[in-house]
Amino acid sequence: MELPVAKKELLNSVTHSVRAAQAVLQYGVGAMVDFPDQTLMTAAPEYWKEQVVQIHDERLERALRVNYFGLPAGKEDAPEGISYVRFPEWYFCPKCRRFQPLKDWIKAYRKKPGRAEKDPNMIKSPKCPYCNPGQELVVARIITVCECGHIDDFPWVKWVHCKNTNGGPRRVCDHPALTFKTSASSSEGLEGLTVTCETCHAKATLKNAFEKDGLQKLDEKYPGQYGFKCEGKHPWKHTKELCSRYPKVLQRGSSSVYFPVTESSLVIPPYSSQINQKVESSKGFEKCKEVISRYKKSSAIPKALLPTLIEEQIKSSSNDISLEKGIESKKVYDILERKWMSTDPEDEYTTTSVKYRAEEYEALNGEVSFPTGDGGDFVREATDISAYKIPYIKSISLIHKVREVQALIGFSRLNPIEPAVSKENAERLVSVKQPETDWYPAYEVRGEGIFIEFDNDAISEWSKAHPEVQERVNILNTNYQKSYIGSIRSRTISAKFLLLHTISHLLIKQLSFECGYSIAALKERLYCSEAEEGRQMAGVFIYTASGDSEGTLGGLVRQGRSDTFPAIFKKAMESAITCSNDPVCSLSKGQGRDSLNLSACYACSLIPETSCEEFNAFLDRGMIVGTYENRTIGFYSSQLYGGAGWKRIKLRG
């Protein structure tokens, strides 16, 4: 389905610009952005297709079934930039107090001599055409949001007539003209905000506007008169669909209005090689991609004939790219064949699958080798683990260069969700693109990191030797099953996952003191699975998540060397022994979001949510240092208290 064609006008690139990462995360498609003079909503990617730079991550493209990702371009690459739509549409004038949709303001504005030529759609600066000098208009602060992702202006006209205090509910008049006034008393709250229809003199305050199921109750009280049901609007793509739900009233800036759903991936060998990058940047590759995409979309081509046509196109393009880039034709063919002739079942290759993470795990720990000097976007240095003398760590790898691609695939409203894993989840996940669009908005960062691989056998023996550990795990699993997210995604948290996740947070906090990066500039990637899932993994990757196009400065990798990292690791584990909120924190049976943490709070273990894969859930210091009742159950208890490898720590009390 093609989206409605919208007229574009250029805005000031200085006052109306956001960073690439913001355009994919908090200000992504369907989110509102408060600019200095007005509030806009980021439009569908189909409206800003020409304003992106193509980036590639072959694994993520295959998992998400797209041909490429679009990085919002800078001013020098695309002067038009990202596209926006105008939402909310209701504005009022603080001087004359008129309150009406933007289309009515524009209609009145165009009647003024000379204005229609300068700014016919009031794009540059929405101003009141009735006041001299032109008073800047103020956007409405209240909107309605549906759990299916729809968003709309508050039903101002219906509200003022339904909640009329001058004689009770009235029929909506033919030509409503609203004014918005505030009471002189600041203590009245919503009762001090009054909307009046100057045509029929209906008058209502905003009292109970935020009441739970308030709009539904009004429809039940006055059936068939007003119709407060959701109108199914997606203003970011100018479409409307049927919806049977009742929306919820929220403030425009509420955090519940927009929850981005993203997928991230590390670009690893062989996909990160320099040859791979040269092929993907060639004109022949672009042509090959377009032809194959056209083949796949064509209904006239029999399905049985499709592989033959794709193979012929790959052979032809391999020769063209070989001549264009000076690369051996066979190497080009292997890259194109791997990309478009994969035999892996598509439904089994997802970013949440063990296979997907295992590919990264094997690249990080060195199991997968690649030609020396052709790392491209992935440069790894192996270390001698015997020089570290850290108990239960199997290997440490220094990743001098790594590229991460993070794609925005959709969003939800009212409640956060993860990528669709259930029918209910799929209904609440709003895709940012049309089904036929072959790309997602994304951004990339180049950074550095430290990969720590733990001894699986040691972790298994520890969890089996201490029944109290499993008891604590059971508490968190019970809390998770009772939570909202647990009701839509079945999941079992293991002791190994709790241990690795908590160690990761403690290391990130300690590394931020040592390496020069702020804690928000560091990020974790967890690798945890068992053999029965297809691959046994126990590793933590801590890396920089805010590097520029040239990467970072090496401060994090330097801290991973054998002369510094052991002391950092020891300090991180020791920091878990006490918390300024103890004994409350240590004795907790559930704290944080949905009680998904045990002994973990912001004073000891929590980090910025953007740095954590689990949004600061599933943490417990007890996994590392034990509990007040039993100090011995911690994974590193013998080192911390018994002198088995580390200096003995004297405990008070």
C-alpha distance (Angstrom), angle and dihedral (degrees) to the residues before:
residue distance angle dihedral
M1 . . .
E2 3.79 . .
L3 3.79 117.2 .
P4 3.80 120.6 -122.3
V5 3.79 112.8 -86.2
A6 3.78 111.9 -109.8
K7 3.78 129.1 -163.8
K8 3.80 114.1 -115.5
E9 3.78 129.2 -146.3
L10 3.79 126.1 -178.3
L11 3.82 119.9 -114.5
N12 3.78 129.2 -158.2
S13 3.81 105.2 -73.3
V14 3.81 91.6 -150.3
T15 3.80 98.8 53.4
H16 3.82 97.2 30.9
S17 3.79 106.0 50.5
V18 3.81 136.5 106.5
R19 3.78 132.9 -172.0
A20 3.80 119.7 -96.1
A21 3.81 92.0 -111.6
Q22 3.81 91.0 51.5
A23 3.81 91.3 50.5
V24 3.80 88.6 58.3
L25 3.81 100.3 38.8
Q26 3.83 126.3 26.3
Y27 3.82 94.4 4.6
G28 3.80 96.6 37.1
V29 3.79 128.8 135.0
G30 3.82 109.7 -45.0
A31 3.82 95.3 18.5
M32 3.80 125.9 116.2
V33 3.80 120.7 -120.3
D34 3.82 120.6 -158.5
F35 3.80 106.2 -141.7
P36 3.83 121.2 -177.5
D37 3.80 95.7 -94.6
Q38 3.80 105.1 23.6
T39 3.79 146.3 1.9
L40 3.80 118.1 -107.6
M41 3.79 135.5 179.5
T42 3.81 122.9 -131.8
A43 3.80 107.6 -110.4
A44 3.81 128.8 -132.4
P45 3.81 115.1 -75.9
E46 3.81 89.7 -114.0
Y47 3.82 87.2 71.8
W48 3.80 94.1 54.1
K49 3.78 101.2 35.4
E50 3.79 92.4 122.7
Q51 3.81 92.0 51.9
V52 3.80 98.0 65.4
V53 3.78 137.4 90.3
Q54 3.79 112.7 -136.5
I55 3.81 116.4 -120.5
H56 3.78 127.4 -179.2
D57 3.77 139.2 -145.2
E58 3.77 107.5 166.6
R59 3.80 95.9 -158.8
L60 3.79 94.6 48.5
E61 3.80 91.7 44.9
R62 3.81 90.1 54.5
A63 3.83 92.6 46.0
L64 3.83 93.1 49.9
R65 3.85 95.9 36.9
V66 3.81 96.7 -123.4
N67 3.81 134.7 123.8
Y68 3.79 99.1 -132.6
F69 3.81 146.0 -20.8
G70 3.78 127.1 -108.1
L71 3.79 119.0 -131.1
P72 3.83 111.3 -160.4
A73 3.80 103.0 -109.9
G74 3.78 127.3 -127.0
K75 3.80 123.3 -117.7
E76 3.79 92.5 -93.4
D77 3.84 91.9 54.4
A78 3.81 99.3 42.3
P79 3.82 119.1 7.0
E80 3.81 92.1 -164.2
G81 3.79 93.7 60.6
I82 3.81 124.6 -174.8
S83 3.80 119.1 -14.0
Y84 3.80 123.2 -120.6
V85 3.79 136.6 -173.6
R86 3.78 128.1 -146.5
F87 3.77 113.3 -100.6
P88 3.01 137.4 -176.1
E89 3.81 93.9 38.0
W90 3.82 99.5 -164.9
Y91 3.84 117.0 91.6
F92 3.80 133.1 170.3
C93 3.77 133.9 -159.7
P94 3.83 114.3 -123.1
K95 3.81 89.9 -151.5
C96 3.81 107.2 46.8
R97 3.84 92.7 19.2
R98 3.81 94.3 -134.8
F99 3.81 110.9 157.7
Q100 3.80 120.7 -164.4
P101 3.83 144.9 126.7
L102 3.78 118.0 -72.4
K103 3.81 91.9 -111.4
D104 3.82 89.4 63.3
W105 3.80 91.5 47.8
I106 3.81 89.9 51.3
K107 3.82 91.7 48.3
A108 3.80 90.9 54.5
Y109 3.80 91.6 42.2
R110 3.80 92.7 56.0
K111 3.79 91.1 56.4
K112 3.79 90.5 66.7
P113 3.84 111.3 94.2
G114 3.82 115.0 -103.8
R115 3.78 96.8 5.8
A116 3.80 99.0 95.1
E117 3.79 91.0 64.5
K118 3.81 96.4 48.3
D119 3.79 101.4 46.2
P120 3.83 110.6 -10.4
N121 3.83 95.2 176.5
M122 3.82 98.0 39.0
I123 3.79 89.9 -118.1
K124 3.78 99.2 143.6
S125 3.79 97.4 51.2
P126 3.84 125.9 -11.3
K127 3.82 106.1 -133.2
C128 3.78 134.3 171.7
P129 3.83 110.4 -100.8
Y130 3.83 91.6 -158.4
C131 3.80 97.9 58.1
N132 3.83 127.4 70.9
P133 2.92 120.4 -117.8
G134 3.81 92.6 29.4
Q135 3.80 108.5 -93.7
E136 3.81 114.0 -143.9
L137 3.79 112.4 -113.7
V138 3.80 121.5 -123.7
V139 3.79 121.5 -138.4
A140 3.81 119.8 -125.0
R141 3.79 114.3 -96.8
I142 3.80 97.8 -151.2
I143 3.81 126.7 73.6
T144 3.81 138.6 161.4
V145 3.79 123.9 -117.1
C146 3.81 130.1 -168.2
E147 3.80 124.5 -150.1
C148 3.82 88.1 -126.0
G149 3.81 89.3 65.4
H150 3.81 99.6 -96.8
I151 3.78 119.5 137.7
D152 3.80 131.8 -170.3
D153 3.78 144.0 159.2
F154 3.78 117.6 -82.4
P155 3.85 109.2 -89.2
W156 3.80 92.9 -109.0
V157 3.80 98.0 164.6
K158 3.80 95.0 47.1
W159 3.81 91.4 44.0
V160 3.79 97.1 53.4
H161 3.82 92.3 48.9
C162 3.81 95.1 42.6
K163 3.82 95.3 45.7
N164 3.81 95.1 38.8
T165 3.81 112.0 156.2
N166 3.81 93.0 -166.3
G167 3.79 100.6 80.9
G168 3.80 102.4 -28.8
P169 3.83 132.6 -83.3
R170 3.81 117.5 -9.1
R171 3.76 137.3 -167.5
V172 3.80 112.0 -96.4
C173 3.80 104.6 -95.9
D174 3.80 123.2 -125.3
H175 3.80 98.4 -113.3
P176 3.82 109.1 25.6
A177 3.80 115.7 -169.7
L178 3.79 112.1 -174.1
T179 3.79 132.8 -160.3
F180 3.79 125.1 -168.0
K181 3.81 119.0 -146.8
T182 3.77 136.4 173.8
S183 3.77 127.4 -145.2
A184 3.79 120.4 -112.2
S185 3.79 88.5 -123.7
S186 3.78 113.3 80.3
S187 3.80 92.6 -162.0
E188 3.79 96.6 69.4
G189 3.82 95.8 80.9
L190 3.80 114.1 -170.8
E191 3.80 90.5 -5.1
G192 3.78 88.2 65.2
L193 3.82 92.7 59.1
T194 3.78 109.4 85.0
V195 3.81 130.3 -173.9
T196 3.80 117.4 -164.1
C197 3.80 131.4 -172.4
E198 3.82 104.7 -141.5
T199 3.84 90.6 -163.9
C200 3.82 99.9 60.3
H201 3.83 98.1 9.8
A202 3.79 94.0 -120.8
K203 3.79 109.7 159.9
A204 3.79 133.5 -169.7
T205 3.79 140.1 163.9
L206 3.79 124.8 -139.2
K207 3.79 91.9 -111.6
N208 3.83 110.1 143.1
A209 3.82 91.8 6.5
F210 3.82 89.1 130.5
E211 3.81 94.8 44.3
K212 3.80 113.3 133.8
D213 3.83 109.9 -98.0
G214 3.81 87.3 -3.1
L215 3.79 96.0 145.4
Q216 3.79 91.9 47.1
K217 3.81 91.0 51.7
L218 3.81 90.6 52.6
D219 3.80 91.3 53.4
E220 3.80 90.3 48.5
K221 3.80 90.3 49.8
Y222 3.82 94.0 47.2
P223 3.84 104.9 27.2
G224 3.78 116.4 -161.2
Q225 3.82 95.5 0.4
Y226 3.80 106.8 95.2
G227 3.81 112.8 3.7
F228 3.80 108.9 -143.5
K229 3.82 95.0 179.7
C230 3.80 119.8 127.0
E231 3.80 112.1 -82.9
G232 3.80 92.8 -150.1
K233 3.80 97.3 -120.4
H234 3.80 125.3 171.3
P235 3.82 100.7 -177.1
W236 3.83 91.6 177.2
K237 3.82 88.9 70.6
H238 3.83 100.3 23.1
T239 3.80 94.3 -116.7
K240 3.78 136.6 127.8
E241 3.81 130.5 -160.0
L242 3.78 138.6 179.2
C243 3.80 115.9 -83.9
S244 3.79 129.0 174.7
R245 3.82 97.7 -168.5
Y246 3.78 131.1 98.2
P247 3.80 116.3 -118.9
K248 3.78 127.0 -128.0
V249 3.79 122.2 -123.5
L250 3.81 114.1 -123.3
Q251 3.76 139.8 165.1
R252 3.79 112.5 -100.4
G253 3.81 92.8 -116.4
S254 3.80 96.3 47.4
S255 3.79 115.2 132.0
S256 3.83 88.8 -133.1
V257 3.79 92.7 67.1
Y258 3.80 95.6 78.4
F259 3.80 135.2 21.5
P260 3.83 113.8 174.2
V261 3.81 118.0 -144.4
T262 3.78 111.7 -148.9
E263 3.78 139.0 176.6
S264 3.80 121.6 -151.4
S265 3.77 133.5 -166.6
L266 3.79 140.0 178.1
V267 3.80 115.4 -126.8
I268 3.80 103.3 -128.4
P269 3.81 136.5 175.0
P270 2.97 130.8 -40.4
Y271 3.82 89.5 21.1
S272 3.81 92.2 51.4
S273 3.81 96.7 54.5
Q274 3.78 122.7 122.7
I275 3.81 91.0 -119.4
N276 3.80 89.4 54.2
Q277 3.81 90.3 52.1
K278 3.80 92.6 49.0
V279 3.78 91.8 50.9
E280 3.81 93.0 48.4
S281 3.82 91.7 50.0
S282 3.84 94.3 52.2
K283 3.79 126.5 105.0
G284 3.79 89.7 -129.7
F285 3.81 90.6 58.7
E286 3.80 90.9 51.8
K287 3.80 90.9 50.3
C288 3.81 92.1 47.3
K289 3.81 90.8 50.0
E290 3.80 92.3 51.6
V291 3.81 93.9 48.4
I292 3.81 94.3 48.0
S293 3.81 90.8 45.7
R294 3.81 88.8 52.7
Y295 3.81 90.5 50.0
K296 3.80 92.1 52.1
K297 3.81 93.5 48.7
S298 3.80 95.2 46.5
S299 3.79 115.1 103.2
A300 3.81 90.6 -165.3
I301 3.83 93.9 68.2
P302 3.83 114.5 84.5
K303 3.80 112.8 -123.4
A304 3.81 91.6 -125.4
L305 3.81 91.1 56.4
L306 3.82 95.4 49.2
P307 3.87 98.1 84.5
T308 3.81 91.1 51.8
L309 3.80 92.9 51.1
I310 3.80 91.8 47.0
E311 3.80 92.0 49.7
E312 3.82 91.8 50.2
Q313 3.80 90.6 50.2
I314 3.82 91.0 48.9
K315 3.82 91.0 52.8
S316 3.80 92.0 49.2
S317 3.82 93.8 45.9
S318 3.82 92.1 46.3
N319 3.79 90.0 62.5
D320 3.82 92.7 45.7
I321 3.82 93.3 49.2
S322 3.79 91.3 44.4
L323 3.81 90.5 57.6
E324 3.81 93.0 41.6
K325 3.83 97.5 50.1
G326 3.81 102.4 23.1
I327 3.81 94.0 -118.7
E328 3.79 125.2 141.2
S329 3.80 108.9 -92.3
K330 3.83 93.3 -131.5
K331 3.82 91.8 56.6
V332 3.80 90.9 49.9
Y333 3.80 90.8 48.5
D334 3.82 91.5 51.6
I335 3.81 90.9 53.3
L336 3.81 94.2 47.8
E337 3.80 92.3 43.8
R338 3.82 91.1 51.4
K339 3.80 90.1 50.8
W340 3.80 101.3 45.9
M341 3.80 106.6 19.2
S342 3.82 99.2 53.4
T343 3.80 114.7 147.6
D344 3.82 96.1 -162.6
P345 3.83 113.0 119.3
E346 3.81 105.9 -104.2
D347 3.78 94.8 -140.9
E348 3.82 91.3 58.4
Y349 3.79 97.4 49.4
T350 3.80 107.1 75.8
T351 3.79 133.8 137.7
T352 3.81 90.0 -108.1
S353 3.80 95.0 52.6
V354 3.79 120.9 106.9
K355 3.81 89.3 -126.0
Y356 3.80 91.5 59.8
R357 3.80 94.1 51.3
A358 3.81 91.8 40.5
E359 3.81 90.0 61.5
E360 3.80 89.5 57.6
Y361 3.79 92.1 42.8
E362 3.81 92.3 54.8
A363 3.80 91.7 48.0
L364 3.81 92.3 48.9
N365 3.79 96.6 48.6
G366 3.79 93.6 42.7
E367 3.80 100.3 -110.8
V368 3.81 88.8 125.6
S369 3.79 111.7 58.6
F370 3.79 127.0 -158.6
P371 3.81 134.2 -173.8
T372 3.79 113.5 -71.3
G373 3.78 112.3 -109.5
D374 3.82 94.1 20.2
G375 3.79 98.8 84.1
G376 3.79 91.9 120.0
D377 3.78 105.1 176.2
F378 3.81 93.4 1.4
V379 3.81 121.6 63.5
R380 3.82 118.2 170.1
E381 3.80 130.7 -175.9
A382 3.80 120.3 -162.5
T383 3.81 119.2 -142.5
D384 3.81 136.6 -154.6
I385 3.80 101.9 -106.9
S386 3.83 91.7 -164.0
A387 3.82 88.4 69.8
Y388 3.82 92.2 60.7
K389 3.80 99.5 56.3
I390 3.83 92.7 -160.8
P391 3.82 112.8 150.5
Y392 3.81 119.1 -116.0
I393 3.83 95.8 6.5
K394 3.79 112.7 125.9
S395 3.83 100.4 -171.7
I396 3.79 143.1 -12.5
S397 3.80 122.8 -150.4
L398 3.79 125.7 -167.7
I399 3.80 110.4 -143.3
H400 3.80 105.6 -159.0
K401 3.77 93.8 -179.0
V402 3.79 132.7 18.4
R403 3.80 134.5 158.7
E404 3.79 122.9 -146.9
V405 3.79 123.5 -165.0
Q406 3.79 117.6 -159.3
A407 3.81 117.3 -169.6
L408 3.81 129.0 -166.1
I409 3.80 106.8 -136.3
G410 3.79 100.3 167.4
F411 3.77 147.6 -41.2
S412 3.78 142.5 -128.2
R413 3.76 134.5 -148.5
L414 3.82 131.5 -138.7
N415 3.83 93.7 7.7
P416 3.82 130.9 38.5
I417 3.78 117.3 -120.7
E418 3.77 138.1 -178.9
P419 3.82 125.2 -123.3
A420 3.82 108.4 -60.0
V421 3.79 111.1 -70.9
S422 3.81 97.7 150.0
K423 3.78 139.5 32.3
E424 3.80 91.6 -105.9
N425 3.78 91.1 49.2
A426 3.80 91.1 50.1
E427 3.81 90.7 54.6
R428 3.80 92.1 53.4
L429 3.81 96.0 43.4
V430 3.80 110.8 90.1
S431 3.80 111.3 -158.0
V432 3.80 112.8 -135.5
K433 3.80 92.8 -143.5
Q434 3.78 139.0 48.8
P435 3.85 116.4 -101.7
E436 3.81 92.9 -109.4
T437 3.82 94.3 49.7
D438 3.82 108.8 104.0
W439 3.82 100.7 -154.4
Y440 3.80 143.3 55.7
P441 3.82 128.8 -147.5
A442 3.80 109.5 -102.3
Y443 3.78 145.0 155.0
E444 3.77 133.5 -151.0
V445 3.78 136.1 -146.2
R446 3.77 129.2 -164.9
G447 3.75 114.9 -148.2
E448 3.79 146.9 137.8
G449 3.75 134.5 -107.5
I450 3.80 153.8 171.0
F451 3.79 121.2 -113.6
I452 3.81 117.5 -158.0
E453 3.81 119.2 -168.1
F454 3.81 115.8 -163.0
D455 3.80 130.4 -152.1
N456 3.81 106.3 -96.4
D457 3.80 93.4 -162.8
A458 3.81 92.7 53.2
I459 3.81 91.4 50.7
S460 3.81 91.3 48.2
E461 3.82 93.0 49.9
W462 3.81 91.3 47.6
S463 3.81 94.7 51.8
K464 3.81 91.9 47.2
A465 3.80 93.5 47.2
H466 3.83 94.1 55.7
P467 3.84 116.3 52.6
E468 3.83 88.8 -176.4
V469 3.80 88.4 67.9
Q470 3.79 91.9 60.7
E471 3.81 89.9 46.1
R472 3.80 89.7 59.1
V473 3.80 90.4 46.3
N474 3.81 89.9 52.1
I475 3.82 90.6 54.3
L476 3.82 90.9 56.3
N477 3.80 93.1 45.0
T478 3.81 89.9 52.0
N479 3.81 91.0 49.8
Y480 3.80 90.1 48.4
Q481 3.80 93.2 52.1
K482 3.82 89.4 53.0
S483 3.83 93.0 50.1
Y484 3.80 126.4 92.6
I485 3.79 94.1 -113.3
G486 3.80 89.6 48.0
S487 3.80 90.3 56.3
I488 3.81 91.6 60.7
R489 3.81 100.9 34.6
S490 3.79 124.1 44.7
R491 3.79 111.1 -144.1
T492 3.81 139.9 154.5
I493 3.79 119.8 -149.1
S494 3.81 115.7 -147.8
A495 3.79 131.2 -152.3
K496 3.80 88.5 -115.5
F497 3.79 91.8 56.2
L498 3.82 92.3 48.9
L499 3.80 90.0 49.4
L500 3.82 96.1 48.2
H501 3.79 93.3 43.5
T502 3.80 94.4 50.4
I503 3.82 92.3 45.9
S504 3.80 88.5 51.2
H505 3.81 92.5 54.3
L506 3.78 93.6 46.8
L507 3.81 90.8 50.0
I508 3.81 92.9 48.3
K509 3.80 90.8 52.8
Q510 3.80 92.5 48.0
L511 3.81 94.6 43.5
S512 3.81 90.6 52.9
F513 3.82 87.5 62.6
E514 3.79 92.8 49.4
C515 3.82 110.6 35.1
G516 3.81 104.6 47.4
Y517 3.81 97.3 -114.3
S518 3.79 120.4 115.8
I519 3.78 115.2 -114.3
A520 3.82 90.0 -110.8
A521 3.82 89.6 57.7
L522 3.81 91.5 61.4
K523 3.78 125.0 77.1
E524 3.80 138.4 -174.4
R525 3.78 133.9 -134.7
L526 3.81 116.5 -169.7
Y527 3.80 126.4 -152.1
C528 3.78 111.9 -166.8
S529 3.80 128.2 148.7
E530 3.79 141.9 121.8
A531 3.81 132.0 -117.3
E532 3.81 92.4 -105.3
E533 3.82 88.9 61.0
G534 3.79 90.5 60.2
R535 3.81 101.4 -93.1
Q536 3.80 133.4 36.6
M537 3.78 110.3 -133.4
A538 3.80 135.4 171.3
G539 3.77 112.2 166.3
V540 3.79 145.4 121.1
F541 3.79 125.9 -149.2
I542 3.82 116.0 -163.2
Y543 3.78 113.7 -172.5
T544 3.77 143.9 156.9
A545 3.79 113.9 -89.9
S546 3.79 102.1 -174.2
G547 3.80 105.3 57.0
D548 3.79 122.2 137.1
S549 3.80 127.5 -125.8
E550 3.81 90.8 -75.5
G551 3.79 95.7 52.2
T552 3.80 126.9 -122.9
L553 3.76 137.9 -56.7
G554 3.79 104.2 -99.5
G555 3.80 98.2 -108.4
L556 3.78 93.9 125.4
V557 3.82 95.7 47.0
R558 3.80 89.8 49.7
Q559 3.80 90.0 59.6
G560 3.79 89.6 54.5
R561 3.79 95.7 65.7
S562 3.81 122.0 107.5
D563 3.81 94.8 -106.6
T564 3.82 93.8 58.7
F565 3.80 112.2 18.3
P566 3.84 99.0 68.1
A567 3.81 90.9 58.3
I568 3.82 91.0 46.2
F569 3.80 91.8 49.6
K570 3.83 91.4 48.4
K571 3.82 92.3 50.1
A572 3.80 90.6 48.4
M573 3.80 92.9 53.3
E574 3.82 92.5 44.0
S575 3.82 90.2 52.2
A576 3.81 88.3 64.4
I577 3.81 93.2 62.9
T578 3.79 95.0 77.7
C579 3.79 134.8 25.6
S580 3.81 127.3 -170.8
N581 3.81 87.2 -125.5
D582 3.80 93.9 55.4
P583 2.96 135.8 156.5
V584 3.83 87.6 27.7
C585 3.80 93.0 51.7
S586 3.81 96.2 45.2
L587 3.80 93.5 47.3
S588 3.80 95.1 46.9
K589 3.80 118.6 127.1
G590 3.79 92.7 -167.3
Q591 3.80 133.1 -6.4
G592 3.78 138.7 157.1
R593 3.82 124.6 36.5
D594 3.83 109.1 3.5
S595 3.84 88.1 -16.6
L596 3.81 89.7 -75.2
N597 3.83 94.3 146.2
L598 3.78 129.0 66.7
S599 3.80 116.4 -172.7
A600 3.82 96.5 5.0
C601 3.80 132.8 100.9
Y602 3.80 139.1 149.4
A603 3.78 90.9 -84.7
C604 3.81 92.8 62.0
S605 3.80 119.5 8.6
L606 3.80 114.2 7.0
I607 3.81 122.1 99.6
P608 3.84 133.5 -177.6
E609 3.80 108.3 -56.3
T610 3.79 91.8 -126.5
S611 3.81 88.0 63.5
C612 3.81 95.1 51.4
E613 3.80 126.3 77.3
E614 3.81 91.7 -150.7
F615 3.83 98.5 41.9
N616 3.81 92.7 -112.5
A617 3.79 96.8 -50.7
F618 3.84 131.4 125.1
L619 3.80 99.5 37.3
D620 3.81 130.4 140.7
R621 3.82 128.6 166.4
G622 3.78 87.5 -162.0
M623 3.80 88.9 75.8
I624 3.83 89.3 64.7
V625 3.81 108.3 28.8
G626 3.80 103.1 19.6
T627 3.79 126.9 -124.8
Y628 3.80 136.1 -74.9
E629 3.79 88.7 -102.1
N630 3.81 94.5 48.4
R631 3.81 120.5 14.6
T632 3.80 92.8 179.7
I633 3.81 99.3 69.2
G634 3.82 94.7 74.8
F635 3.81 117.8 107.5
Y636 3.83 90.3 -125.5
S637 3.83 97.5 30.8
S638 3.81 94.6 114.1
Q639 3.82 91.2 53.1
L640 3.80 94.6 44.1
Y641 3.81 99.3 43.7
G642 3.79 107.5 13.5
G643 3.80 102.2 47.1
A644 3.82 93.6 -119.9
G645 3.78 97.6 149.6
W646 3.81 101.4 -24.9
K647 3.77 134.4 62.2
R648 3.80 113.2 -80.4
I649 3.80 113.2 -104.8
K650 3.77 117.3 -144.4
L651 3.79 111.7 -135.8
R652 3.78 123.9 -149.7
G653 3.74 120.8 -131.8
